[in-house]
Amino acid sequence: MDAPAPAPAQPAVKATEETVLTIRHWTQQLLSFRCTRSAAFRFTPGHYTRLGLGEADKRVWRPYSLTSAPDDDFLEFIAIRVPGGEFSQRLGELKVGDAIGVDKAAYGFLTVNQLAPGKQLWMLSSGTGLGPFMSILRDPAVWRDFERLILVHSVREAAELAWREEITALGTTMPATFEGARASLDYLPIVTREPGATALSDRIPLLLADGRLEAVAGCTLSLADSRLMVCGNPELARSLREHLGARGYATNRRGVPGQMAFEKYW
């Protein structure tokens, strides 16, 4: 009689079970939250990971950028609830103390090490595309590597300008706290659907194309000195890739650092 076939090997667990620590609702649809962090989890500012909500055997997974600093003892994320979305429904029910799955690995190409050395770092974002730039700005290394940091965040309504006060404060606290931090920070919020809410109200590609963004920042784009990172909706990424490409900017190619980087998980 043949011996029974061995049981199939169980797939390796690729996620850790974490606990939601805090939840902050910026609007009815926009929220940020923190969860516990496995001691083994590592990431580079700008990376994303996959989050899982729901019962362990029916968990729904989606990619989200990390907004926390690489040395924080927690993980933080920002998310928008999409009506009818399977993951969004679970987000709406999320409570402090709930379990959340976190992929053991982090991914992505929106990291400073994808860029050639430069003097100014432009971070262009829309909506929750702000997320990875919060992680980058919370990392002392970027304040040592650049002379100017320029964060542009475009939203529809002013209430969606998450972490507005903290971003403004970073310009003072980071250089004062970390030895060697030399960069200055320019924060340029853009609200497109509330006239007068911010100095700028047009979409980022238009503001860049007609020179207004550079004028307000007081900084002219230079292929030699300016590095650009983009995270937001697909139309923003497409428009800026075309515009910047026409100006001679390129992404990392075969290990050769570029002058611009884009988030690719969307």
N, C-alpha and C positions, 0 to 999 in steps of 0.2 A: 504494500500500500504506500502510495506516495505521501511524503510529509506535506502537511498543509502549507500553502503559500504564505510567506511572511506578510504581516500587515503592512500596507503602504506607509512609507515614512510621512510623518506629519510635517507640513511646511514650517519653516523657521518663523518664529514670531518676529515681525518687522516693526512692531510698534510697542510703545510703553503705555501703561495706563496712568494718566495723570488726573489731577483734581483741579477744578476751576476755583480760583482764589478770589478774584474780583471781576465785576462786570461794570462797564461805564457806558451809558446810553447817551450818545451825542445828539441823536434825533430818534424818531420812532423806528427808523430803518438802519441807522448807523450805530455800531457799537464797537467797543474794544474790550478785551478781556485778558486776564492773566491766569496762568495755570502753573502747577508745580513743574519742576524740571528735573529730569533724570540726570544724575551726576555724570553719566557717560555721553550725554548729548552735546555735540559740538557744531558750531556753525560760524560762518563768516558774515559780518554785516552786509545785508543785501540779499541773503539767501532766503528761500522759502522752504517749508516742509508741508507734509500732508496731515490734516486733522481729521479725526473720525468721530462722529456723533451718533448716538443711538445705542441700542443693545449690541453687545459684542459680536453676536452672530449675524446681525443685520445692520451693521454700521455703514454709514454713508461717509465717503472720504472726499475731501476737496483740498487743493493747495492754497496755502496762505503765507504771505511774507511775514517774517519775524520783525517785530518793531522794537524788541528789547535789546539791550546792550549785550555783547558776547559774554560778559562776565557777570551778568545778573543771575541771581539764584532762582529766577522764575522765567517763564516764556510769555511773551505778550503778542497779541495779534489784533488787527482791525478788520472789520468785516461789514458788508452791506447786505441786508436781507432783501432778496429778490422775490417778489410775489409769486407764489406757486412753486418755488424751488424746494426740492426735497431736503437739501441741507439747510436752507433758510428757515424752513418750518422748525427744524430742531434748534436752530440758533434762537428763534423767538421763544423757545421754551427753556433755554439754558438758565441754570441757577447756580449760585455759589455752592460749592460742595459736590456738584455733578461730576461724573467721570467723563474724560475726554481722551481719545486715543491720539498719540503723537508719534508719527513716523520716527524711526530711530535715526534716519539720515536727513540731511539738508541738501538743497539743490540750488542751481541757478547760476547765471552769468552776470548778474547786476552787482558786481563787486568791484571795489577800487583796484584790485590787483589785475583786472582785465584792461586797465588803462595805462598808457604811457605816462611817465612823470609829467606834471604840469604845475601851473601856478594857481589857476582858478578851477574849482569844481562846481559845475552847474548841475543841479538836480531838478528835473522838470517832471511834475506829477499832476495827475488829475484824480479826484476822488480818493479811493483807498490806495491808489498808487503811492500815496504819501508813506505808506507803511515801511518799506525797506529803507527809505531815507531817514526815518526816525532812528532806526538801528544804526545806520552809518553815522548820524550826527551824535549819537550817544557813545560812540567809540572814540577815545582820545587820539587814536592813531591818525584819523583824518584831519584833526586839528593841527597835527604836527607836519603832515605831508603837504598841505596846501597853504597858500597865503590868503585866499578868499574862498568862502563857501557861499553859494547862491542857491537858495531853495525857493522854487516856484511851485505853488500849490493852487490848482484851479478847481473850484467847486461851483455848484449851482446856487446854493444858499449859504449865508454866512455861518449858520449853525453847524455846517459840515466842515468848518475849518478846525478839525481836531487838533488838540495839543497846541493851540495858538499861543497861549501864554507861556507854555514851557519852551516852545521853539524860540520865542523872543528872549527868554531868560538864558538859554544856552549860550547865546553870544557873549554873555558876561561870565557865567559860571564855569564854562569849560576852560577858557584861557586862564582864569584865576585859580583853577583847581589842579590842573595837570602841567607839570614841568615840560617845557618845550612846545606847548600849544601856542601857535602863533597866528592862526587864521582868524579873520574877521568873518562874521556871518551877516548876510543880507537875506532877509525873509520877505518874499513878495507874494502875498496872498492875492488870489483873483476870484471874485464872485461874479458870475456871469448873469444871474437872473434877479439881482436886487440892485437896481441902479443906485450908485453912490456909496455902496457898502465898502468898496475898496477903490484905491486909486486906478487900478486896471480892471477892465470888465470884459474884454474880448478874449477869445480862445488863444491858447499859447502859440499855435502855429502862425496865426495872423500877427500876433505881437512880436514874434521873432522875425517874421518875414519883412515887416515894415520898419524894424529897428527900434520900436518902442520899448521892448523888453530890455535891450541893452542900455537904452537911454535912462530908464528908470533905475536900473541896477548900477549905472555909472561905470559900466565895464563893457568893453568891446570884445566880441568873440575873436579869438586868435587861434589859428591852427597850431601854432607853436606852444601856446600857453594854456588854452582853454580845453577842459575835458567835460564831457556832457554825459549824464545818465538820465534815462527816460523810463518812467513807469506809469501806466495809465491805460485808458481804453484803447482798443486796437486802432481807431482812427487817429488818435494822437500819435501813437507810435509810427504808423505808416507815414503820416504827413511830415513828422520830424525827421524820420529816416531819409525821406526823399530830399527835404530841404537841406539837411546837414550834409548828406552825401554829395549834393551838388556843390557844396562849399568846400569839399575835399576831406571831410571827416570820414573815418572808417572804423569799423568794429574790429575786435581782436581777430586775427587771421593766422592760423597755424602757429600759435604761440607767439606771434608778434603783437605786442600790446597796441591797442587802437586809441582813438581820440574820443570814442563814444561807446556807450553800452546800453542795451535794452533788456527789459524783462521779457522772457519768452514763454512763460507758462500759461499766459492767458489764452 
